[in-house]
């Protein structure tokens, strides 16, 4: 395991999600400075912190540590996608969820 590469993968995912170090830190229950140190390969992380970061980023620990994506069945992938969609919807205020539903309904005919 290369902690520098793991930190680079964490940073890459964080930036792709448009999260600041502070936002990731809050989601993972660690300090923003610790996120900085991890991303720059200056500190290692415990198994618990690794898991918290992976969950906060919606990725696997295997990807963070080794750059590998898990080989999962289509059933498991469907569950993961459903969980992702549920999480996204939960972040939208209740007053805006009908708008999201209408957007999804209008796009569905084009992606089927």
C-alpha positions as CSV (number, residue, x, y, z in Angstrom):
1,X,0.0,0.0,0.0
2,X,1.3,3.4,-1.0
3,X,-0.1,6.1,1.4
4,X,0.8,8.9,-1.1
5,X,-1.2,7.2,-3.9
6,X,-4.1,6.5,-1.5
7,X,-4.1,10.2,-0.6
8,X,-4.1,11.2,-4.2
9,X,-7.1,8.9,-4.9
10,X,-9.0,10.5,-1.9
11,X,-8.3,14.0,-3.2
12,X,-9.3,13.0,-6.8
13,X,-12.7,11.6,-5.6
14,X,-13.2,14.5,-3.2
15,X,-12.7,17.1,-6.0
16,X,-14.9,15.1,-8.4
17,X,-17.7,15.4,-5.8
18,X,-16.9,19.1,-5.4
19,X,-16.3,18.7,-1.7
20,X,-13.8,20.8,0.2
21,X,-11.4,19.2,2.7
22,X,-13.6,20.7,5.5
23,X,-16.7,19.1,4.0
24,X,-15.1,15.7,3.7
25,X,-13.7,16.0,7.2
26,X,-17.2,16.8,8.6
27,X,-18.7,13.8,6.7
28,X,-15.9,11.5,7.9
29,X,-15.7,12.8,11.5
30,X,-12.1,14.0,11.3
31,X,-10.4,17.4,11.1
32,X,-9.8,19.2,7.8
33,X,-6.1,19.4,8.6
34,X,-6.0,15.6,8.9
35,X,-7.7,15.3,5.5
36,X,-4.9,17.6,4.1
37,X,-2.2,15.4,5.7
38,X,-3.8,12.2,4.3
39,X,-4.2,13.7,0.9
40,X,-0.5,14.7,0.9
41,X,0.8,11.4,2.2
42,X,2.0,12.9,5.4
43,X,-0.2,10.8,7.7
44,X,-1.6,7.3,7.7
45,X,-5.1,6.5,8.7
46,X,-6.6,3.9,10.9
47,X,-8.9,1.3,9.5
48,X,-11.9,3.1,11.1
49,X,-10.9,6.4,9.5
50,X,-10.3,4.7,6.1
51,X,-13.8,3.3,6.3
52,X,-15.3,6.6,7.3
53,X,-13.6,8.4,4.4
54,X,-14.7,5.7,1.9
55,X,-18.3,5.9,3.1
56,X,-18.2,9.7,2.9
57,X,-16.9,9.6,-0.6
58,X,-19.1,6.8,-1.7
59,X,-16.2,4.5,-2.8
60,X,-14.6,1.4,-1.6
61,X,-11.6,1.0,0.7
62,X,-10.1,-1.2,-2.0
63,X,-10.2,1.6,-4.4
64,X,-8.6,4.1,-2.0
65,X,-5.8,1.7,-1.0
66,X,-5.0,-0.1,-4.3
67,X,-6.9,1.7,-7.0
68,X,-9.0,-1.3,-7.7
69,X,-12.8,-1.3,-8.1
70,X,-14.6,-4.3,-6.6
71,X,-16.0,-6.9,-9.0
72,X,-19.6,-6.9,-7.9
73,X,-22.7,-8.7,-9.2
74,X,-25.3,-6.7,-11.1
75,X,-27.7,-7.3,-8.2
76,X,-25.3,-5.7,-5.8
77,X,-24.6,-2.9,-8.2
78,X,-28.3,-2.2,-8.4
79,X,-28.5,-2.0,-4.6
80,X,-25.5,0.4,-4.6
81,X,-27.1,2.6,-7.3
82,X,-30.4,2.6,-5.4
83,X,-28.6,3.6,-2.2
84,X,-26.8,6.4,-4.0
85,X,-30.0,7.7,-5.4
86,X,-31.7,7.5,-2.0
87,X,-28.8,9.4,-0.5
88,X,-28.9,12.1,-3.2
89,X,-32.7,12.5,-2.7
90,X,-32.3,12.7,1.1
91,X,-30.0,15.7,0.7
92,X,-32.7,17.7,-1.2
93,X,-35.1,19.6,1.0
94,X,-38.6,18.1,1.1
95,X,-40.1,21.2,-0.6
96,X,-37.9,20.5,-3.7
97,X,-38.3,16.7,-4.0
98,X,-41.4,17.0,-6.3
99,X,-39.2,19.1,-8.7
100,X,-36.6,16.3,-8.7
101,X,-39.3,13.7,-9.4
102,X,-40.6,15.7,-12.3
103,X,-37.1,16.2,-13.7
104,X,-36.5,12.4,-13.5
105,X,-39.8,11.6,-15.2
106,X,-39.1,14.0,-18.0
107,X,-35.6,12.5,-18.6
108,X,-36.6,8.8,-18.4
109,X,-37.9,8.5,-22.0
110,X,-34.6,9.5,-23.3
111,X,-32.5,7.0,-21.4
112,X,-34.6,3.9,-21.7
